[in-house]
Amino acid sequence: MKINGNEINIEEIISEVKLTDELKKRKNGLILRDSHIEILNRYGINYEEFGSISSLILEIESVLETEVDAYDLESVSEELSEINYYNYTNK
């Protein structure tokens, strides 16, 4: 694909983005992406204050009750719910 006269390989860009935004276990034991932390910081949520994904999700949900058009934060909440289910729930 050409953009502004330069050949751009979309697959290469996508793989670079995936590599740089991987899930990482943080100091407090939570598994988060760097992008999650950026979004949480934008809404004044300090993930380091929480000892579990569940408590972090509850805080996000309380913020979502007052925020309008916080689609990025809602997306983080949904992804954290999935992470919580697959990594922390006994099946």
C-alpha positions as CSV (number, residue, x, y, z in Angstrom):
1,M,0.0,0.0,0.0
2,K,1.3,3.5,-0.8
3,I,0.7,6.5,1.5
4,N,2.2,9.8,0.5
5,G,4.3,8.1,-2.1
6,N,5.9,5.7,0.4
7,E,5.3,2.0,0.4
8,I,3.8,0.9,3.7
9,N,3.5,-2.7,4.8
10,I,0.4,-2.9,7.0
11,E,1.2,-6.4,8.3
12,E,4.6,-5.2,9.5
13,I,3.1,-2.3,11.4
14,I,0.4,-4.5,13.0
15,S,3.0,-7.0,14.2
16,E,5.1,-4.2,15.7
17,V,2.1,-2.8,17.5
18,K,1.3,-6.2,18.9
19,L,4.8,-6.7,20.2
20,T,5.0,-3.3,21.9
21,D,1.6,-3.6,23.7
22,E,1.8,-7.1,25.2
23,L,0.2,-8.0,28.5
24,K,2.7,-7.7,31.3
25,K,2.6,-8.7,35.0
26,R,3.0,-5.5,37.0
27,K,4.6,-5.0,40.4
28,N,1.3,-5.4,42.2
29,G,0.6,-8.6,40.3
30,L,-2.0,-7.3,37.9
31,I,-1.7,-8.2,34.2
32,L,-2.1,-5.1,32.1
33,R,-1.0,-3.6,28.8
34,D,0.9,-0.3,28.6
35,S,-2.1,1.1,26.7
36,H,-4.4,0.1,29.6
37,I,-2.2,2.1,31.9
38,E,-2.3,5.1,29.6
39,I,-6.0,5.1,29.5
40,L,-6.4,4.5,33.2
41,N,-4.1,7.5,33.9
42,R,-6.2,9.7,31.6
43,Y,-9.2,9.1,33.9
44,G,-7.2,9.5,37.1
45,I,-7.1,5.8,38.0
46,N,-3.9,4.6,39.6
47,Y,-3.7,0.9,38.9
48,E,-1.0,0.4,41.5
49,E,-3.5,1.1,44.3
50,F,-5.4,-2.1,43.5
51,G,-4.5,-5.6,44.6
52,S,-6.9,-7.4,42.2
53,I,-8.3,-7.0,38.7
54,S,-11.8,-7.3,40.2
55,S,-11.3,-4.2,42.4
56,L,-9.7,-2.3,39.5
57,I,-12.7,-3.2,37.3
58,L,-15.1,-1.9,40.1
59,E,-13.3,1.4,40.1
60,I,-13.4,1.7,36.3
61,E,-17.2,1.0,36.4
62,S,-17.7,3.7,39.0
63,V,-15.9,6.2,36.8
64,L,-17.9,5.1,33.8
65,E,-21.1,6.0,35.6
66,T,-20.1,9.6,35.6
67,E,-18.1,9.8,32.3
68,V,-19.8,10.4,29.0
69,D,-18.2,9.0,25.8
70,A,-15.5,7.1,27.7
71,Y,-15.4,4.3,25.1
72,D,-11.6,3.7,25.6
73,L,-12.1,3.2,29.3
74,E,-15.1,0.9,28.6
75,S,-13.0,-1.1,26.3
76,V,-10.3,-1.5,29.0
77,S,-13.0,-2.7,31.4
78,E,-14.2,-5.3,29.0
79,E,-10.7,-6.6,28.3
80,L,-9.8,-6.7,32.0
81,S,-13.0,-8.7,32.6
82,E,-11.7,-11.2,30.0
83,I,-8.3,-11.3,31.6
84,N,-9.8,-11.7,35.0
85,Y,-11.9,-14.7,33.8
86,Y,-9.1,-16.5,31.9
87,N,-6.3,-15.8,34.4
88,Y,-7.8,-15.6,37.9
89,T,-11.0,-17.7,37.8
90,N,-11.0,-21.3,38.9
91,K,-12.6,-23.3,36.1
